Amino acid sequence: FTWNKMKLLVLAAVCALLVASAAGVQVVRAKSKCQNPGTIRQVVELLQTLFDESKKEGESERLLFAKFTCYCDTNTGEKKQSIEDLTKQIGMLENQIADLAGANGALSIQVAKLQRHMDANDAAQKTAEEMRAAEKTTFDAEEVELVAAIDQMKQAVQILGDIGAEKALLATSAAHSKFMAGKAGSAAFLKLQTSISKALVAANSFLTPSQHGVVESFLQATEPSGSAGILAVLKAMQETFDSNLVEAKNTEAAAVKANEAYIKTKKEEFDMLKTSFDEKEATMGTNDGEISTKKTQLGDAIQQKADDEDFLAKLEEMCGDKGKDYGTRVELRAGEEAALSKAIAILNSDHAFGAFDKVAATKTGATGAFVQLASATQSSGLGQARRYLQKLAAENKSVRLARIAGLLSLGNPFDGVFKAIDDMKATIEEEAQQDAEQKTWCEDETKTSSESLDEKKSQITELKNTISTLDTTINDPETGLIKMIADDEAKLEQNAQAQKDETEARRLENEDYQKNVANCDEAEVILGKAIKAMNAYYKEKDAEIKEELGGSLLQRRQEPAPPSTWEGDFSGQSEGGNLVIGMLEFILTETEKEEEAAHTTESEAVAAYETSMTALKTEEEDTMNTMANKKKELTEARLSFEEKNEDLEKTEQEKATIETYLERIKPGCDFIAENFATREANRAIETAALDQAATLLKGTPGYTSAQAKEDELKAGECAKACKVNDQKVECKACINESTVPAYCDKHPETVGC
């Protein structure tokens, strides 16, 4: 039976009652053993109403189960997708944590290596400083000794000059003896010996064995004999001390300069190592932070996955149980509807009406009333229907069948008709409200979901464009951040190598410079000594010969020709000696020029080195800053890339969910949209027909008689029960000659039940 057929059957039942009432059928309470056909039609009508209510409840449950199934499907799909996504996320987080831990492991090895290099560099600087300090201490001691020795030599020479030692040495032996007689222990000689003794102590390490012997002999003498020898020794010692002092100072200055250059190079190398060390330490710290964050995310993801799996298990169990329960209800309802259909068929058949026509009371109409079914009527068709309904109600545990069976024992049939009309109108109103709510819900859901779908499509397009841009920013082979960072790293390696190469070249150049200057200094000292020695002989000798001969060695006066021996006067090697002196002086000048050029070249090389190193350091710093910024951009871009991909995946899932949802609600929403106006019109017609039927029924003699009888009961034996409120269950039960529990069981909506 369809819903419209059910409504038509109810209207048919109402019309049947109208016909019966118009024919003068009087509805009275009687004690006859059977019912007339009008009563059976009322029962059939109520049976049909219950059948339609069962259909309605079945349809309602079907819709509810459809929504529940939609809930199950949606949440099952969402949870399965969430579990799949979380599984991927957990794997990704575990891989990222492993990668970061591996990177930190590699960085820790590099940091340890850098620390060893820094320690070695620091140790090398300390060693160099210690060696420099030791050299400085040695130089200071040597300088003190040389200065003291030079001072003593000057004093000794001065003392010898004061006592006229040189003049005494040029005198004859007799004059010398006379002059020195009694002077050996003089204060001047003692002072001279003391001064020379101090000089000897101060410069003992600088004396040759022969010089040492001469000085010792002089110090042990009791008189100033051999003063010429000691004077020459003292002067030579003084010159040597002066030369040694100059050489020591030059060597010290060169050592200081070389040490400063070495320390500077080492400090620069240390700074480079320290910068790399700090960067790697910072990277390790950043990685540790990311590992901590990702471990937290991993824990959350694992917990969320466990929660989703638990929810999914419970959901599947609940949905399965609900599906089984729905199947059972469908099966029970099918049995109930079958029973109702069979009862209607029995009561509404020609055979049943034929049986009812054979009952005298029904056929003659003398007592044509709806009577209460009693034990005396058990053999009639109506009794069979009641017993059949009671049996099915017990077998199927159906309250509705029990209520139908109970209706057969009620007194006033109009109450049931009016209640059926009211129930039908309420059902129509409820259906109208449900249709309106369903229509509004469909319109709102379709509009909202469509707008959300459009928004998701727009978001997907935007996310894809953003992801493409980020991918280009990160991975472009020409302009991507990865490529640019790799270029910067290569540039830094080249810069570091260039600094190392230039520093090494500068060190080698400085070593060559130090050696060259030392060689030049040594050559200048040797050349000076050689020139001095040559000049001491040839120029002085040439002057003496000129003075004696009155002219140059090359201009001798003519004498008688001697026997043939050799030509010319003795000139020795004066000409060659003077030539050699000139050559030595020229070489000395060139050597001095070479040393000066070496100093100039070294100064220029130092300036060029410092300029180049400054440029390299600036380039290195700029490159490191640029690379740091690019690495930061790369980290942010990668994070954004992952987030956008996650957003895209999530948005696509949401889009698919919305599309699926729209597909699911489309059939029902299309139906309500297409049939809403027709259903509204039909409901208006049905409501008007029901109202008209109720009005006609209330105008029939049967209704008037039944109402008068009811009023009589209310005023008589039921007056007490109906005095306060005739709508309460006590009044209704009394009028219908029933108990309160029995009446409430059949009419639970009554006041007081």
C-alpha positions in Angstrom: 0.0 0.0 0.0 1.2 3.5 -0.7 0.7 6.6 1.4 -1.9 8.0 -1.0 -3.8 4.7 -1.0 -3.8 4.7 2.8 -5.3 8.2 2.8 -8.0 7.1 0.3 -8.9 4.1 2.5 -9.3 6.3 5.5 -11.6 8.7 3.5 -13.5 5.7 2.3 -14.0 4.5 5.9 -15.3 8.0 6.9 -17.7 8.0 3.9 -19.0 4.6 4.9 -19.8 5.8 8.4 -21.6 8.9 6.8 -23.7 6.6 4.7 -24.6 4.4 7.7 -25.5 7.4 9.8 -27.6 8.9 6.9 -29.6 5.6 6.7 -30.8 6.1 10.3 -28.4 3.7 12.0 -28.6 4.4 15.7 -25.4 3.9 17.6 -26.3 2.6 21.0 -24.7 0.4 23.6 -26.3 -3.0 23.5 -25.8 -6.5 24.6 -26.1 -8.2 21.2 -23.6 -10.9 20.2 -22.2 -9.4 16.9 -21.5 -6.1 15.1 -23.1 -4.6 11.9 -21.0 -3.9 8.8 -20.4 -0.3 9.8 -18.5 -1.4 12.8 -16.3 -3.7 10.7 -15.6 -0.9 8.3 -14.4 1.2 11.3 -12.1 -1.6 12.3 -10.8 -2.0 8.8 -10.2 1.7 8.6 -8.2 1.6 11.8 -6.3 -1.5 10.6 -5.5 0.4 7.4 -4.4 3.4 9.4 -2.0 1.2 11.5 -0.8 -0.4 8.3 0.0 3.1 6.8 1.6 4.2 10.1 3.8 1.1 9.9 4.7 2.0 6.3 5.4 5.6 7.5 7.6 4.4 10.4 9.4 2.1 8.0 10.1 5.0 5.6 11.2 7.2 8.5 13.5 4.4 9.7 14.8 3.9 6.2 15.7 7.6 6.0 17.2 7.6 9.4 19.2 4.5 8.5 20.2 6.1 5.3 21.5 9.1 7.2 23.2 6.8 9.7 24.8 4.8 6.8 26.0 8.1 5.3 27.5 9.0 8.7 29.1 5.6 8.9 30.4 5.8 5.3 31.7 9.4 5.7 33.4 8.8 9.0 34.8 5.4 8.0 36.2 7.0 4.8 37.6 10.0 6.7 39.2 7.8 9.4 40.7 5.4 6.9 42.1 8.3 5.0 43.3 9.9 8.2 45.0 6.7 9.2 46.6 6.4 5.8 47.8 10.1 5.9 49.1 9.7 9.5 50.9 6.5 8.4 52.6 8.5 5.7 53.3 11.4 8.0 54.8 9.1 10.6 57.1 7.5 8.0 58.0 11.0 6.7 58.7 12.3 10.3 60.8 9.2 11.1 62.8 9.7 8.0 63.3 13.4 8.7 64.4 12.7 12.2 66.8 10.0 11.0 68.2 12.5 8.3 68.6 15.2 10.9 70.3 12.8 13.3 72.6 11.6 10.5 73.4 15.2 9.6 74.2 16.0 13.2 76.4 12.9 13.4 78.4 14.1 10.3 78.5 17.6 11.7 79.8 16.4 15.1 82.7 14.6 13.3 83.4 17.8 11.4 83.2 19.9 14.6 85.6 17.6 16.4 88.0 17.8 13.5 87.8 21.6 13.5 88.3 21.6 17.2 91.5 19.5 16.8 92.7 22.0 14.1 91.9 24.9 16.4 93.7 23.3 19.3 96.7 22.6 17.0 96.6 26.2 15.7 96.4 27.6 19.3 99.3 25.3 20.4 101.4 26.5 17.4 100.7 30.1 18.3 101.7 29.5 21.9 104.9 27.6 20.8 105.8 30.5 18.5 105.2 33.0 21.2 107.3 31.0 23.7 110.1 30.6 21.1 109.9 34.4 20.4 110.0 35.1 24.1 113.0 32.8 24.5 114.7 34.5 21.5 113.9 37.9 23.0 115.4 36.9 26.4 118.5 35.7 24.6 118.7 38.8 22.6 118.2 41.1 25.6 121.0 39.2 27.5 123.3 39.4 24.5 122.6 43.1 24.0 123.3 43.8 27.7 126.6 41.9 27.4 127.6 43.5 24.2 126.7 47.0 25.4 128.6 46.4 28.6 131.6 45.0 26.7 131.6 47.9 24.3 131.5 50.4 27.2 134.4 48.6 28.9 136.4 48.5 25.7 135.9 52.3 25.3 137.0 52.8 28.9 140.1 50.6 28.4 141.1 52.4 25.3 140.5 55.8 27.0 142.6 54.7 29.9 145.4 53.6 27.6 145.2 57.0 25.9 145.3 58.8 29.2 148.5 57.2 30.4 150.1 57.6 27.0 150.5 53.9 26.4 150.9 54.3 22.7 153.6 57.0 23.1 155.4 54.8 25.7 155.4 51.9 23.3 157.1 54.0 20.6 160.0 54.9 22.9 163.2 53.1 23.3 163.5 50.2 25.7 165.6 52.3 28.0 163.2 55.1 27.9 160.4 52.7 28.3 162.0 51.1 31.3 162.6 54.5 32.8 159.1 55.7 32.1 157.5 52.6 33.5 159.8 52.2 36.5 157.8 52.1 39.6 154.5 52.5 37.7 153.3 48.9 37.6 151.2 49.3 40.6 150.0 52.7 39.7 146.3 53.5 40.0 146.0 54.1 36.3 147.3 50.7 35.4 145.2 49.0 38.0 142.1 50.8 36.7 143.0 49.7 33.2 143.4 46.1 34.3 140.1 46.3 36.1 138.3 47.7 33.1 139.7 45.1 30.8 138.9 42.4 33.2 135.2 43.6 33.3 135.2 43.7 29.5 136.6 40.2 29.4 133.9 39.0 31.7 131.2 40.8 29.7 132.4 39.6 26.3 134.1 36.4 27.2 131.9 34.4 24.8 132.8 36.7 21.9 136.6 36.4 22.1 138.7 34.2 19.9 141.2 31.9 21.6 144.2 34.1 20.5 142.4 37.3 21.7 141.5 35.6 25.0 145.2 34.6 25.5 146.5 38.1 24.8 144.0 39.6 27.3 144.8 37.0 30.0 148.5 37.7 29.6 147.9 41.4 29.9 145.7 41.0 33.0 148.4 38.8 34.6 151.2 41.2 33.9 152.7 43.4 36.7 153.6 46.1 34.3 152.0 47.5 31.1 154.3 45.7 28.7 152.8 44.6 25.4 150.3 47.6 25.4 150.4 47.8 21.6 149.1 44.3 21.3 146.4 44.8 23.9 145.4 48.1 22.3 145.0 46.4 18.9 143.1 43.6 20.5 140.8 46.0 22.4 140.1 48.0 19.2 139.4 44.9 17.2 137.1 43.6 20.0 135.3 46.9 20.1 134.7 46.8 16.4 133.6 43.2 16.6 131.2 44.0 19.5 129.8 47.0 17.6 129.3 44.8 14.5 127.8 42.0 16.6 125.4 44.4 18.3 124.1 45.8 15.0 123.8 42.3 13.6 121.9 41.1 16.7 119.5 44.0 16.5 118.9 43.4 12.8 118.3 39.7 13.4 116.0 40.5 16.3 114.0 42.9 14.2 113.7 40.4 11.4 112.7 37.7 13.9 110.0 40.0 15.4 108.6 40.8 12.0 108.6 37.2 10.9 106.9 36.1 14.1 104.3 38.8 13.8 103.5 37.7 10.2 103.4 34.1 11.3 101.1 34.9 14.3 98.8 37.0 12.0 98.5 34.1 9.5 97.8 31.7 12.3 95.1 34.0 13.8 93.5 34.4 10.5 93.5 30.6 10.0 92.1 30.2 13.6 89.3 32.8 12.8 88.4 30.8 9.7 88.3 27.6 11.7 86.3 29.2 14.5 83.7 30.7 12.0 83.2 27.3 10.5 83.1 25.7 13.9 80.4 28.2 15.2 78.3 27.7 12.0 78.3 24.0 12.3 77.6 24.2 16.1 74.6 26.5 15.2 73.4 24.1 12.6 73.6 21.2 15.0 71.6 23.3 17.5 69.0 24.1 14.9 68.8 20.4 13.9 68.4 19.4 17.6 65.5 21.9 17.8 63.9 20.5 14.6 64.5 16.9 15.9 62.7 17.8 19.2 59.8 19.4 17.3 59.5 16.5 14.9 59.6 14.0 17.7 56.7 15.9 19.4 54.9 15.9 16.0 55.7 12.2 15.6 54.3 11.4 19.1 51.1 13.4 18.3 50.7 11.6 15.0 51.2 8.2 16.5 48.6 9.0 19.2 46.2 10.4 16.7 46.6 7.3 14.5 45.9 5.1 17.5 42.8 7.2 18.4 41.6 7.0 14.8 42.1 3.3 14.7 40.2 2.8 18.0 37.4 5.1 16.8 37.3 3.2 13.4 37.1 -0.1 15.2 34.2 1.0 17.4 32.5 2.8 14.5 32.6 -0.4 12.3 31.3 -2.4 15.2 28.5 0.1 15.9 27.6 0.4 12.2 27.5 -3.3 11.8 25.3 -3.8 14.8 23.0 -1.0 13.6 22.8 -2.6 10.2 21.9 -6.0 11.7 19.3 -4.3 14.0 17.8 -2.5 11.0 17.6 -5.7 9.0 15.7 -7.3 12.0 13.3 -4.4 12.2 12.7 -4.5 8.5 11.9 -8.2 8.8 9.6 -7.8 11.9 7.8 -4.8 10.2 7.3 -6.9 7.1 5.7 -9.6 9.2 3.6 -7.1 11.0 2.4 -5.5 7.8 1.7 -8.9 6.4 -0.5 -9.6 9.4 -2.3 -6.3 9.1 -2.9 -6.9 5.4 -4.2 -10.3 6.1 -6.6 -9.0 8.8 -7.8 -6.3 6.5 -8.4 -8.9 3.8 -10.3 -11.1 6.2 -12.6 -8.3 7.5 -13.0 -6.5 4.2 -13.9 -9.5 2.1 -17.2 -10.3 0.5 -17.4 -13.5 2.6 -17.0 -11.5 5.8 -19.7 -9.1 4.9 -21.9 -11.9 3.8 -21.5 -13.5 7.2 -22.3 -10.2 8.9 -25.5 -9.8 6.8 -26.8 -13.1 8.2 -26.9 -11.8 11.7 -30.5 -10.7 12.5 -29.6 -7.7 14.6 -27.3 -6.3 11.8 -29.6 -7.3 9.0 -32.9 -5.8 10.4 -31.2 -2.8 12.0 -33.5 -2.9 15.0 -30.6 -2.9 17.3 -28.2 -1.6 14.6 -25.5 -0.4 17.0 -21.8 -0.9 17.6 -21.8 -3.2 20.6 -19.1 -4.3 22.8 -17.6 -7.7 21.8 -18.4 -10.4 24.3 -17.8 -14.0 24.8 -21.2 -14.8 23.2 -20.0 -13.6 19.8 -16.8 -15.7 19.6 -18.1 -17.7 16.7 -18.8 -14.6 14.5 -16.5 -13.2 11.8 -15.6 -10.3 14.0 -14.6 -12.6 16.8 -12.4 -14.6 14.3 -10.7 -11.3 13.3 -10.1 -10.4 16.9 -8.7 -13.8 17.8 -6.5 -13.7 14.7 -5.2 -10.3 15.6 -4.5 -11.3 19.2 -2.7 -14.4 18.1 -0.5 -12.4 15.6 0.1 -9.7 18.2 1.4 -12.3 20.6 3.5 -14.1 18.0 5.1 -10.9 16.6 5.0 -8.9 19.9 3.2 -6.1 18.1 1.6 -3.4 20.3 -0.2 -2.0 17.2 -2.0 -5.3 16.5 -3.0 -5.6 20.2 -4.4 -2.0 19.9 -6.5 -3.0 16.8 -7.8 -6.1 18.7 -8.7 -3.8 21.6 -10.6 -1.4 19.4 -13.1 -4.2 18.6 -14.2 -4.0 22.3 -14.7 -0.2 22.4 -18.1 1.3 22.7 -18.5 4.6 20.9 -17.0 4.2 17.3 -17.1 8.0 16.7 -14.3 8.6 19.1 -12.0 6.3 17.1 -13.1 8.0 13.8 -12.5 11.5 15.2 -9.2 10.4 16.6 -8.2 8.9 13.3 -9.1 12.1 11.6 -7.1 14.2 14.1 -4.2 11.8 13.8 -4.4 12.0 10.1 -4.4 15.8 10.1 -1.5 15.8 12.6 0.3 13.4 10.3 -0.4 15.6 7.3 0.9 18.6 9.2 4.0 16.7 10.4 4.6 15.5 6.8 4.3 19.1 5.5 6.7 20.4 8.2 9.1 17.6 7.3 8.8 18.4 3.6 9.4 22.1 4.3 12.4 21.3 6.6 13.7 18.8 4.1 13.4 21.4 1.2 15.0 24.1 3.2 17.7 21.8 4.4 18.4 20.6 0.8 18.5 24.2 -0.5 20.8 25.3 2.3 23.0 22.2 2.1 23.3 22.3 -1.6 24.1 26.0 -1.6 26.6 25.8 1.2 28.2 22.7 -0.1 28.4 24.1 -3.7 29.9 27.3 -2.4 32.4 25.3 -0.3 33.1 23.1 -3.4 33.9 26.2 -5.5 36.0 27.6 -2.7 38.0 24.3 -2.5 38.5 24.2 -6.3 39.8 27.8 -6.1 42.1 26.9 -3.2 43.4 23.8 -5.1 44.3 26.0 -8.1 46.0 28.5 -5.9 47.8 25.8 -3.9 49.1 24.2 -7.1 50.3 27.5 -8.4 52.1 28.2 -5.1 53.6 24.7 -5.0 54.9 25.1 -8.6 56.4 28.5 -7.7 58.1 27.1 -4.5 59.4 24.1 -6.5 61.0 26.5 -9.0 62.4 28.6 -6.2 64.0 25.6 -4.6 65.0 23.3 -7.5 65.4 25.4 -10.6 68.8 24.2 -12.1 69.8 27.8 -12.9 68.2 30.1 -10.3 67.0 27.7 -7.6 68.1 28.1 -4.0 69.8 24.7 -3.9 71.9 25.6 -7.0 72.8 29.1 -5.6 73.8 27.7 -2.2 76.0 25.1 -3.9 77.6 27.9 -6.0 78.2 29.9 -2.8 79.7 26.8 -1.1 82.0 26.3 -4.0 82.9 30.0 -3.9 83.7 29.8 -0.2 86.0 26.7 -0.9 87.8 28.6 -3.6 88.1 31.7 -1.4 89.5 29.6 1.5 91.9 27.9 -0.8 93.0 31.3 -2.3 93.6 32.6 1.3 95.6 29.5 2.1 97.6 29.7 -1.1 98.3 33.4 -0.7 99.3 33.0 2.9 101.6 30.2 2.1 103.1 32.2 -0.8 103.5 35.2 1.5 105.2 33.0 4.1 107.6 31.6 1.5 108.3 35.1 0.1 109.0 36.4 3.6 111.4 33.5 4.3 113.2 34.4 1.1 113.2 38.0 2.1 114.6 37.2 5.5 117.3 35.1 4.0 118.0 37.7 1.3 118.3 40.5 3.8 120.4 38.3 6.1 122.7 37.4 3.2 122.9 41.1 2.2 123.7 42.1 5.8 126.3 39.4 6.1 127.8 40.4 2.7 127.9 44.0 3.6 129.7 43.2 6.9 132.2 41.0 5.1 132.7 43.5 2.3 133.2 46.3 4.8 135.8 44.3 6.7 137.6 43.4 3.4 137.6 47.0 2.2 138.8 48.2 5.6 141.6 45.6 5.6 142.6 46.6 2.0 142.4 50.3 2.8 144.4 49.7 5.9 147.3 48.5 3.9 147.3 49.9 0.4 146.3 53.4 1.0 148.5 53.9 4.1 151.4 52.1 2.4 151.0 54.2 -0.7 151.0 57.4 1.4 154.2 56.3 3.2 156.1 55.5 0.0 155.0 58.8 -1.6 156.2 60.6 1.5 159.6 58.8 1.5 160.2 59.0 -2.3 158.5 62.3 -2.9 156.2 61.0 -5.5 154.2 58.1 -6.7 155.4 54.6 -6.7 155.2 54.8 -10.4 157.5 57.8 -10.8 161.0 56.7 -9.6 164.1 58.9 -10.3 166.7 57.6 -12.8 169.9 55.9 -11.5 172.8 54.5 -13.4 171.8 51.4 -15.2 172.2 48.5 -13.0 172.7 44.9 -14.0 169.8 43.5 -15.8 167.4 42.2 -13.2 163.8 43.4 -13.2 162.3 46.5 -14.5 160.9 49.3 -12.4 160.7 49.9 -8.7 158.8 47.7 -6.3 155.1 48.5 -6.5 153.7 45.3 -5.2 150.0 44.7 -5.9 149.0 48.3 -5.2 147.5 48.8 -8.5 145.5 45.6 -8.3 144.7 46.2 -4.7 143.3 49.6 -5.4 141.3 48.1 -8.2 140.0 45.4 -5.9 139.1 48.1 -3.3 137.1 49.9 -6.0 135.4 46.7 -7.0 134.6 45.8 -3.4 133.2 49.3 -2.8 131.1 49.0 -6.0 129.9 45.5 -4.9 129.1 46.9 -1.5 127.0 49.7 -3.0 125.2 47.2 -5.2 124.6 45.0 -2.3 123.2 47.9 -0.3 121.0 48.7 -3.3 119.9 45.1 -3.5 119.0 45.1 0.2 117.1 48.3 -0.2 115.2 46.8 -3.2 114.5 43.7 -1.1 113.0 45.9 1.6 110.9 47.8 -0.9 109.8 44.6 -2.6 108.9 43.1 0.8 106.9 46.2 1.8 105.0 46.2 -1.5 104.4 42.4 -1.2 103.1 42.8 2.3 100.8 45.7 1.2 99.6 43.6 -1.8 99.0 40.6 0.5 97.1 42.6 3.0 95.0 44.2 0.2 94.3 40.8 -1.3 93.5 39.2 2.0 91.1 42.0 2.9 89.3 41.6 -0.4 89.2 37.8 0.1 87.9 38.2 3.7 85.3 40.7 2.5 84.2 38.4 -0.3 84.1 35.5 2.2 82.0 37.4 4.7 79.6 38.6 2.0 79.3 35.1 0.6 78.7 33.6 4.0 76.0 36.2 4.8 74.4 35.6 1.4 74.5 31.9 1.8 73.1 32.1 5.3 70.2 34.1 4.0 69.7 31.7 1.2 69.8 28.7 3.5 67.2 30.4 5.7 65.1 31.1 2.6 65.5 27.4 1.5 64.4 26.1 4.9 61.4 28.4 4.9 60.6 27.5 1.3 60.9 23.7 2.0 58.7 24.0 5.1 56.1 26.0 3.1 56.4 23.5 0.2 55.6 20.6 2.6 52.8 22.6 4.3 51.2 23.6 0.9 51.4 20.0 -0.3 49.7 18.8 2.9 47.1 21.6 2.4 46.6 20.5 -1.2 46.1 16.9 -0.3 43.7 17.8 2.5 41.8 20.3 0.3 41.5 17.7 -2.5 40.1 15.2 0.1 37.7 17.8 1.4 36.6 18.5 -2.2 36.1 14.8 -2.9 34.1 14.5 0.3 31.9 17.4 -0.6 31.3 16.0 -4.1 30.4 12.6 -2.7 28.1 14.2 -0.2 26.3 16.2 -2.9 25.9 13.1 -5.0 24.4 11.3 -2.0 21.8 14.0 -1.1 21.0 14.8 -4.8 18.3 12.1 -5.4 16.3 12.9 -2.2 16.7 16.7 -2.7 15.8 16.5 -6.4 12.6 14.6 -5.5 11.5 17.1 -2.8 12.3 20.0 -5.1 10.3 18.5 -8.0 7.3 17.3 -6.0 7.0 19.8 -3.1 4.3 21.9 -4.7 2.2 18.9 -5.7 2.5 17.3 -2.2 1.5 20.6 -0.6 -1.6 20.9 -2.9 -2.6 17.2 -2.1 -2.2 17.8 1.6 -4.5 20.9 1.4 -7.1 18.8 -0.4 -6.8 16.0 2.1 -7.0 18.3 5.2 -10.1 20.0 3.8 -11.8 16.6 3.1 -11.0 15.4 6.6 -12.5 18.6 8.2 -15.6 18.2 6.0 -16.0 14.6 7.0 -15.7 15.4 10.7 -18.4 18.2 10.3 -20.7 15.8 8.5 -20.3 13.1 11.1 -21.1 15.4 14.0 -24.4 16.3 12.2 -25.6 12.7 12.0 -28.3 11.2 14.3 -26.0 8.4 15.2 -23.4 10.9 16.6 -26.1 12.8 18.4 -27.5 9.7 20.0 -24.0 8.4 20.9 -23.1 11.8 22.4 -26.4 11.9 24.4 -25.7 8.4 25.8 -22.2 9.5 26.7 -23.6 12.6 28.4 -26.1 10.4 30.2 -23.3 8.3 31.6 -21.4 11.3 32.6 -24.4 12.6 34.5 -25.3 9.1 35.9 -23.0 6.3 36.9 -19.9 8.2 35.6 -20.8 11.6 37.1 -18.3 11.4 39.8 -15.5 10.3 37.5 -16.3 13.0 34.9 -17.2 15.8 37.3 -13.8 17.5 37.4 -12.6 16.8 33.9 -14.5 14.7 31.3 -11.3 14.3 29.3 -9.4 12.5 32.0 -8.8 8.8 31.9 -11.1 8.1 34.8 -14.1 9.6 32.9 -13.1 7.9 29.6 -12.6 4.5 31.2 -16.0 4.7 33.0 -17.9 5.7 29.9 -16.3 2.9 28.0 -16.9 0.5 30.8 -13.1 -0.3 31.1 -10.5 -0.1 33.7 -8.0 2.8 33.8 -5.0 0.6 33.0 -6.8 -1.1 30.1 -7.9 2.2 28.7 -4.4 3.7 29.1 -3.0 0.7 27.4 -5.1 1.4 24.3 -5.1 5.2 24.6 -1.8 6.2 26.2 -2.3 9.8 25.0 -5.3 10.3 27.3 -4.9 12.8 30.1 -3.8 11.0 33.3 -2.3 8.0 31.6 
